[in-house]
Amino acid sequence: MKRVNKNGQRHIDDIDPTKIAGFFDDDGYQINSDMIKKPFLCLICRNNDNPDEEMVCNMTRYDQKDAGEFKCFAFSKK
């Protein structure tokens, strides 16, 4: 059965296993990290644009995308 893409996202089962890369949500749909909104708190954080922290920061932002208030326990003011 062909899966219907959720907001244009590809499902992990529909991707060649040798080409799987990036982030996937709990349902197996690929997440475009360029589309993850960056809260103001991130803009004043020491970790902003740090390639070593990018993956953790993106996962934190995506996890809280629907929350009313963004909270980050790795926040360190510049």
Backbone as a printed PyTorch tensor [residue, N CA C, xyz], in Angstrom:
tensor([[[ 0.8400, -1.1840,  0.0000],
         [ 0.0000,  0.0000,  0.0000],
         [ 0.8880,  1.2510,  0.0000]],

        [[ 0.6530,  2.1450, -0.9180],
         [ 1.4170,  3.3950, -1.0170],
         [ 0.9550,  4.3570,  0.0610]],

        [[ 1.9040,  4.8720,  0.8130],
         [ 1.6070,  5.8350,  1.8710],
         [ 1.3610,  7.2180,  1.2830]],

        [[ 0.4410,  7.9530,  1.8590],
         [ 0.2000,  9.3380,  1.4540],
         [ 1.2190, 10.1990,  2.2020]],

        [[ 1.9520, 11.0010,  1.4510],
         [ 2.9430, 11.8710,  2.0800],
         [ 2.2560, 12.8920,  2.9620]],

        [[ 2.8060, 13.0830,  4.1440],
         [ 2.2690, 14.0410,  5.1140],
         [ 2.9840, 15.3620,  4.8920]],

        [[ 2.2810, 16.3510,  4.3700],
         [ 2.8630, 17.6700,  4.0820],
         [ 4.1000, 17.5650,  3.2000]],

        [[ 4.0670, 16.6740,  2.2290],
         [ 5.1870, 16.5360,  1.3030],
         [ 6.3680, 15.7700,  1.8680]],

        [[ 6.2250, 15.2040,  3.0560],
         [ 7.3270, 14.4610,  3.6760],
         [ 7.3400, 13.0240,  3.1600]],

        [[ 8.5340, 12.4870,  2.9560],
         [ 8.6640, 11.0980,  2.5310],
         [ 8.7030, 10.1940,  3.7620]],

        [[ 8.1570,  9.0010,  3.6170],
         [ 8.1800,  8.0320,  4.7060],
         [ 9.4430,  7.1860,  4.5890]],

        [[10.0090,  6.8240,  5.7100],
         [11.2650,  6.0740,  5.7390],
         [11.1630,  4.7610,  4.9630]],

        [[ 9.9870,  4.1340,  4.9630],
         [ 9.8030,  2.8770,  4.2360],
         [ 9.8270,  3.0610,  2.7200]],

        [[ 9.6600,  4.2920,  2.2510],
         [ 9.6350,  4.5750,  0.8190],
         [10.9920,  5.0530,  0.2880]],

        [[12.0080,  5.0580,  1.1480],
         [13.3390,  5.5420,  0.7700],
         [14.2880,  4.3540,  0.6700]],

        [[15.1220,  4.3560, -0.3510],
         [16.1510,  3.3300, -0.4990],
         [16.9860,  3.3060,  0.7860]],

        [[17.1110,  2.1560,  1.4350],
         [17.8480,  2.0800,  2.7090],
         [19.2810,  2.6120,  2.6440]],

        [[19.8970,  2.5790,  1.4690],
         [21.2680,  3.0890,  1.3550],
         [21.3100,  4.6100,  1.2610]],

        [[20.1230,  5.2420,  1.1390],
         [20.0600,  6.6960,  0.9920],
         [19.3270,  7.3800,  2.1370]],

        [[19.0740,  6.6540,  3.2210],
         [18.3870,  7.2440,  4.3680],
         [19.3500,  8.1470,  5.1180]],

        [[18.9370,  9.3890,  5.3250],
         [19.7420, 10.3660,  6.0580],
         [18.8020, 11.4380,  6.5890]],

        [[19.1990, 12.0550,  7.6840],
         [18.4210, 13.1610,  8.2140],
         [17.5620, 12.7710,  9.3900]],

        [[16.5110, 13.5620,  9.6040],
         [15.6130, 13.4000, 10.7420],
         [14.2910, 12.7890, 10.2980]],

        [[13.7050, 11.9920, 11.1870],
         [12.4010, 11.3930, 10.9430],
         [11.5660, 11.5340, 12.2050]],

        [[10.2550, 11.7780, 12.0290],
         [ 9.3850, 11.8830, 13.2000],
         [ 9.0220, 10.4940, 13.7070]],

        [[ 8.2500, 10.4320, 14.7670],
         [ 7.8860,  9.1530, 15.3790],
         [ 7.0600,  8.2630, 14.4520]],

        [[ 6.4250,  8.8500, 13.4450],
         [ 5.6310,  8.0780, 12.4870],
         [ 6.4550,  7.6260, 11.2840]],

        [[ 7.7350,  8.0100, 11.2410],
         [ 8.6130,  7.5990, 10.1530],
         [ 8.6810,  8.5500,  8.9860]],

        [[ 8.1170,  9.7490,  9.1260],
         [ 8.1650, 10.7350,  8.0430],
         [ 9.3930, 11.6270,  8.1740]],

        [[10.0190, 11.8990,  7.0260],
         [11.2230, 12.7120,  7.0070],
         [10.9100, 14.1540,  7.3870]],

        [[11.8040, 14.7410,  8.1840],
         [11.6610, 16.1300,  8.6280],
         [12.6940, 16.9710,  7.8950]],

        [[12.2390, 18.0420,  7.2750],
         [13.1490, 18.9830,  6.6220],
         [13.6270, 19.9640,  7.6810]],

        [[14.8880, 19.8440,  8.0900],
         [15.3980, 20.6870,  9.1750],
         [15.4150, 22.1720,  8.8020]],

        [[15.4030, 22.4800,  7.5080],
         [15.3610, 23.8840,  7.0820],
         [14.0020, 24.5210,  7.3630]],

        [[12.9910, 23.6880,  7.6000],
         [11.6400, 24.1990,  7.8300],
         [11.2900, 24.2850,  9.3210]],

        [[12.2360, 23.9760, 10.1830],
         [11.9810, 24.0340, 11.6220],
         [12.1580, 25.4820, 12.0720]],

        [[11.0970, 26.0370, 12.6350],
         [11.1200, 27.4210, 13.0930],
         [12.1440, 27.5860, 14.2280]],

        [[12.9200, 28.6740, 14.1550],
         [13.9270, 28.9530, 15.1800],
         [13.3810, 30.0340, 16.1210]],

        [[13.0710, 29.6710, 17.3740],
         [12.5470, 30.6450, 18.3360],
         [13.5800, 31.7350, 18.6700]],

        [[13.0820, 32.8540, 19.1540],
         [13.9570, 33.9760, 19.5150],
         [15.0350, 33.5520, 20.5080]],

        [[14.6800, 32.6980, 21.4580],
         [15.6430, 32.2410, 22.4590],
         [16.8900, 31.6460, 21.7940]],

        [[16.6940, 30.9490, 20.6880],
         [17.8180, 30.3450, 19.9700],
         [18.7430, 31.4110, 19.3680]],

        [[18.1520, 32.5180, 18.9390],
         [18.9430, 33.5680, 18.2970],
         [19.9260, 34.2350, 19.2510]],

        [[19.6340, 34.2020, 20.5460],
         [20.5250, 34.8240, 21.5210],
         [21.3250, 33.7850, 22.3160]],

        [[21.3200, 32.5440, 21.8100],
         [22.0030, 31.4470, 22.4930],
         [23.4200, 31.2650, 21.9500]],

        [[24.3090, 30.9190, 22.8200],
         [25.6980, 30.6450, 22.4600],
         [25.7910, 29.4720, 21.4810]],

        [[24.8300, 28.5620, 21.5330],
         [24.8440, 27.3850, 20.6660],
         [24.2710, 27.6410, 19.2750]],

        [[23.6990, 28.8170, 19.0520],
         [23.1120, 29.1310, 17.7520],
         [24.1710, 29.0320, 16.6560]],

        [[23.8570, 28.3040, 15.6050],
         [24.7480, 28.1070, 14.4520],
         [26.0350, 27.3700, 14.7900]],

        [[26.0600, 26.6560, 15.9100],
         [27.2010, 25.8080, 16.2580],
         [26.9530, 24.4390, 15.6290]],

        [[27.7690, 24.0390, 14.6550],
         [27.5250, 22.7660, 13.9640],
         [27.5350, 21.5560, 14.9150]],

        [[28.2640, 21.6430, 16.0130],
         [28.3100, 20.5390, 16.9720],
         [27.0050, 20.3910, 17.7480]],

        [[26.1970, 21.4420, 17.7960],
         [24.9350, 21.4330, 18.5440],
         [23.7050, 21.4270, 17.6460]],

        [[23.9140, 21.5500, 16.3420],
         [22.8000, 21.7110, 15.4050],
         [21.7770, 20.5770, 15.4870]],

        [[22.2260, 19.3320, 15.5410],
         [21.3020, 18.2070, 15.5660],
         [20.4360, 18.2290, 16.8320]],

        [[21.0520, 18.4390, 17.9790],
         [20.3020, 18.4730, 19.2370],
         [19.3480, 19.6600, 19.2550]],

        [[19.8140, 20.8090, 18.7910],
         [18.9630, 22.0050, 18.7580],
         [17.7530, 21.7870, 17.8470]],

        [[17.9650, 21.2130, 16.6640],
         [16.8530, 20.9580, 15.7450],
         [15.8490, 19.9790, 16.3400]],

        [[16.3430, 18.9510, 17.0100],
         [15.4190, 17.9920, 17.6270],
         [14.6180, 18.6480, 18.7470]],

        [[15.2690, 19.5160, 19.5230],
         [14.5720, 20.2240, 20.6050],
         [13.5110, 21.1510, 20.0380]],

        [[13.8600, 21.9090, 18.9970],
         [12.9010, 22.8280, 18.3770],
         [11.7300, 22.0630, 17.7550]],

        [[12.0160, 20.9760, 17.0420],
         [10.9540, 20.2070, 16.3970],
         [10.0280, 19.5870, 17.4380]],

        [[10.6010, 19.0780, 18.5050],
         [ 9.8080, 18.4450, 19.5580],
         [ 8.8090, 19.4200, 20.1780]],

        [[ 9.1680, 20.7050, 20.2070],
         [ 8.3220, 21.7140, 20.8480],
         [ 7.5960, 22.6090, 19.8470]],

        [[ 7.5250, 22.1920, 18.5960],
         [ 6.9670, 23.0480, 17.5390],
         [ 5.5390, 23.4990, 17.8000]],

        [[ 4.7740, 22.7130, 18.5240],
         [ 3.3770, 23.0690, 18.7870],
         [ 3.1470, 23.5770, 20.2050]],

        [[ 4.2180, 23.7260, 20.9760],
         [ 4.0930, 24.1920, 22.3660],
         [ 3.9000, 25.7060, 22.3910]],

        [[ 3.2090, 26.1810, 23.3820],
         [ 2.9800, 27.6130, 23.5190],
         [ 4.2300, 28.3690, 23.9420]],

        [[ 5.0530, 27.7320, 24.7300],
         [ 6.2760, 28.3680, 25.2230],
         [ 7.4580, 27.4400, 24.9560]],

        [[ 8.5220, 27.9790, 24.3480],
         [ 9.7090, 27.2000, 24.0430],
         [10.6280, 27.1610, 25.2640]],

        [[11.0730, 25.9630, 25.6220],
         [11.9940, 25.7880, 26.7400],
         [13.1820, 24.9680, 26.2600]],

        [[14.3790, 25.4300, 26.5690],
         [15.5950, 24.7060, 26.1750],
         [16.5340, 24.6650, 27.3630]],

        [[16.8330, 23.4550, 27.8130],
         [17.7120, 23.3070, 28.9650],
         [19.1810, 23.4020, 28.5990]],

        [[19.4860, 23.5010, 27.2970],
         [20.8680, 23.6970, 26.8470],
         [21.1500, 25.1780, 26.5600]],

        [[20.1690, 26.0500, 26.7860],
         [20.3240, 27.4730, 26.4940],
         [21.4610, 28.0800, 27.3200]],

        [[22.3060, 28.8370, 26.6430],
         [23.3880, 29.5780, 27.2860],
         [23.4910, 30.9230, 26.5680]],

        [[23.1480, 31.9860, 27.2690],
         [23.1190, 33.3110, 26.6510],
         [24.5000, 33.7270, 26.1660]],

        [[24.5120, 34.3370, 24.9690],
         [25.7820, 34.8320, 24.3800],
         [26.3990, 35.8900, 25.2580]]])
